[in-house]
Amino acid sequence: MNLDQYYQAFSGLLGEIKGVSHCIDDIQRGYLSSNEFVRRYGLLLEKLSDEDLKAVADRLKATKYFNVVIQAQVAAMNLETKNRGLAWRI
């Protein structure tokens, strides 16, 4: 997966849901638990090359906002870098 495909897939994931919650999944209402969002976002990250993963991480690190979605993205990114044995974390 290249970066354009990643951004398109990420946009699609966000378009499927209304929000992310620290509590439980409420699929009926369009909300995912943060754990489920981390899992689904992690599936996207797995498809990126190390170079593209770093580019996404750098962009995420520079964000000015910090909400549940971004917390989940950071968690997924750190899990993926750990799984790959990469030295950097967000």
C-alpha positions as CSV (number, residue, x, y, z in Angstrom):
1,M,0.0,0.0,0.0
2,N,1.4,3.4,-0.9
3,L,0.6,6.6,1.0
4,D,-2.2,7.7,-1.3
5,Q,-3.9,4.3,-0.8
6,Y,-3.3,4.6,2.9
7,Y,-5.0,8.0,3.1
8,Q,-7.9,6.8,1.1
9,A,-8.3,3.7,3.3
10,F,-8.0,5.8,6.4
11,S,-10.6,8.2,5.2
12,G,-12.9,5.3,4.4
13,L,-12.4,4.0,8.0
14,L,-13.3,7.3,9.4
15,G,-16.3,7.6,7.1
16,E,-17.7,4.3,8.4
17,I,-17.9,5.5,12.0
18,K,-19.2,8.5,13.9
19,G,-16.6,8.3,16.6
20,V,-14.3,6.4,18.9
21,S,-15.0,5.7,22.6
22,H,-12.8,4.7,25.5
23,C,-15.8,2.6,26.6
24,I,-17.4,-0.1,24.5
25,D,-18.3,-0.7,20.9
26,D,-21.7,0.7,19.9
27,I,-21.7,-0.3,16.3
28,Q,-25.5,0.2,16.2
29,R,-24.9,3.9,16.7
30,G,-21.7,4.1,14.7
31,Y,-19.1,4.2,17.5
32,L,-16.1,2.0,17.9
33,S,-14.2,1.3,21.1
34,S,-10.7,2.6,21.1
35,N,-9.3,-1.0,21.2
36,E,-11.3,-1.9,18.0
37,F,-10.2,1.3,16.3
38,V,-6.6,0.5,17.2
39,R,-7.0,-3.0,15.7
40,R,-8.6,-1.8,12.5
41,Y,-6.1,1.1,12.1
42,G,-3.3,-1.3,12.8
43,L,-4.4,-3.4,9.8
44,L,-3.8,-0.3,7.6
45,L,-0.4,0.4,9.1
46,E,0.7,-3.2,8.6
47,K,0.4,-2.6,4.8
48,L,2.8,0.3,4.8
49,S,6.5,0.1,4.1
50,D,8.8,1.3,6.9
51,E,9.5,4.5,5.1
52,D,5.8,5.3,4.6
53,L,5.0,4.2,8.2
54,K,7.6,6.8,9.3
55,A,6.0,9.5,7.1
56,V,2.6,8.8,8.7
57,A,4.1,8.8,12.1
58,D,5.8,12.1,11.5
59,R,2.6,13.7,10.3
60,L,0.7,12.2,13.3
61,K,3.4,13.5,15.7
62,A,3.0,17.0,14.3
63,T,-0.7,17.2,14.9
64,K,-2.0,20.0,17.1
65,Y,-5.0,18.1,18.3
66,F,-5.3,15.3,20.8
67,N,-8.6,13.4,20.9
68,V,-9.6,9.7,21.3
69,V,-9.0,9.0,17.6
70,I,-5.5,10.4,17.7
71,Q,-4.8,8.5,21.0
72,A,-5.8,5.3,19.2
73,Q,-3.7,6.2,16.2
74,V,-0.7,6.7,18.4
75,A,-1.3,3.4,20.2
76,A,-1.6,1.5,16.9
77,M,1.5,3.2,15.5
78,N,3.6,2.3,18.6
79,L,2.3,-1.3,18.4
80,E,3.3,-1.5,14.7
81,T,6.7,0.0,15.2
82,K,7.3,-2.4,18.2
83,N,6.1,-5.4,16.1
84,R,8.5,-4.4,13.3
85,G,11.4,-3.9,15.8
86,L,11.8,-0.3,14.8
87,A,13.6,1.9,17.3
88,W,11.4,5.0,17.1
89,R,8.0,5.6,18.8
90,I,5.6,8.5,18.9
